[in-house]
Amino acid sequence: MPEISQPQDKFAGAFDALPDPAAIICGMSPAVLNPAAKSLLGGGGAAWLMRLPGLSAAISRREELAIGAALPSGALCVVQIHPIAGGGVLILIKPGELTEREPSESASHPENYPWKSAAMATVLERIHRLSLVGSSVLLAGEKGVCKERFARTIHRRSLRSNRPFLVVDCRRSGDPGFEDALFGSSEIRGTLERAQDGVVFVDEICDLPRSAQDKLLQIMAGKKLTSPDLGDVTFKARIIAASTLDLRHLTANDEFSEELYLRFAPVAVEITPLRQRTEDIIPLANFFVSGGNPSPDNQPVTISDDAAAALMTHSWPMNERELESVIRGALETAQNGQIEPHDLSIIKTAGSSLSNQINSFQRDRIKAMLDIHGHTLAGKRAAAKALGIGVSTLYRLLASEKNRR
């Protein structure tokens, strides 16, 4: 919750004709806003105001939780705390922007997946421990290994579960206004401020430009950010980052801020790819079958032995995300309550002339862009932007080409 260090005389008169504060706290009845209050809220809109003379601007965590408990269940709110002349604080609670929330279906919660591998048992243990603390976290692993879902698990099991969970996709860092949307500007409140004391999930932090890395590091280290409305405010959100690239390698090559990496390194969670956890494939496939739609004739659907063998021999480059998608597709075509190999829309990684042509075109395009922009970090970022892909995707394609040779 943002704080202002100096009393604000402009709040005088904002309490005229407002409901009794105790009634507002208990029932959250909408206040009939007078002109002064509407001015504070930037033109009006549904809101609640609470004047709590007994509190100071330095509100404790216990008091924050008490205020949060008074809010309507599941409400998306922006809470601002302002000291007022004569002592006490004014608390403004406004409807917040709609944010992405955890799907309610338990099937989307990775702690409910029937993991069999020791590697995933270790990951789950670490995830559960991290939900009990408030430190920054790095989730490392290939695309499709449930990094965002694990981030949501940490959020859902923590004391911040009733606070926002906001997503920042760093693959869009080349878009105009990206940094303003993240850090805020003189005109807009950024994601880091809107998160309040919730969680900001920074996806593909490896794609974050160096200038933005430095800004994020400064905010995380100083616990301060600048708000267009309130000036300097305390930064209270928890950062959970994800990366498909090895940040240790990028740091060693001076392609990622070492200081920012060290903020995450002590609590990094490595998620191994599915192809290295073959004992998880069939249990997960059966789990996705049971969570999907029934067959057209309402018979229970099972996976045949031949289909199971096909699943076990696939390399799963997109990991759990690909497996779930393949099973969902198979449920649409399965007949007589059984999934057969021909129902599995598994993408072949080699052997197709069309695939070879696409790969050849892709290699030529990447080579041409790197020849134009150079093989330095700045050149690779420029090449990725010209190709319309993230830097992490470019690195992965380059690594794949190197392994192919």
Salt bridges, closest charged atoms under 4 A:
GLU3 OE2 - LYS236 NZ 3.76
GLU64 OE1 - ARG61 NH1 3.27
GLU64 OE2 - LYS236 NZ 2.66
GLU97 OE2 - ARG189 NH1 3.98
GLU100 OE2 - ARG152 NH2 3.23
GLU102 OE2 - HIS109 NE2 3.02
GLU102 OE1 - ARG152 NE 3.92
GLU102 OE2 - ARG156 NH1 3.20
GLU111 OE2 - ARG156 NH2 2.35
GLU125 OE2 - ARG129 NH1 3.28
GLU142 OE2 - ARG275 NH2 2.48
GLU148 OE2 - ARG152 NH2 2.95
ASP169 OD1 - ARG171 NE 2.88
ASP175 OD2 - ARG172 NE 2.94
GLU179 OE1 - LYS215 NZ 2.82
GLU193 OE2 - ARG189 NE 3.33
ASP197 OD2 - ARG61 NH1 3.13
ASP197 OD1 - ARG163 NE 2.86
ASP203 OD2 - ARG171 NH2 3.78
GLU204 OE2 - LYS143 NZ 3.28
ASP246 OD1 - ARG248 NE 3.13
ASP254 OD1 - ARG210 NH2 3.55
GLU270 OE2 - ARG248 NH2 3.33
ASP280 OD2 - ARG277 NH1 2.96
GLU320 OE2 - ARG277 NH2 2.75
GLU322 OE2 - HIS314 NE2 2.86
GLU324 OE1 - ARG149 NH1 3.30
GLU324 OE2 - ARG328 NH2 3.00
ASP343 OD1 - HIS342 NE2 3.65
ASP371 OD2 - LYS367 NZ 3.03
GLU401 OE1 - ARG363 NH1 3.77
GLU401 OE2 - ARG404 NH2 2.88
GLU401 OE2 - ARG405 NE 3.29
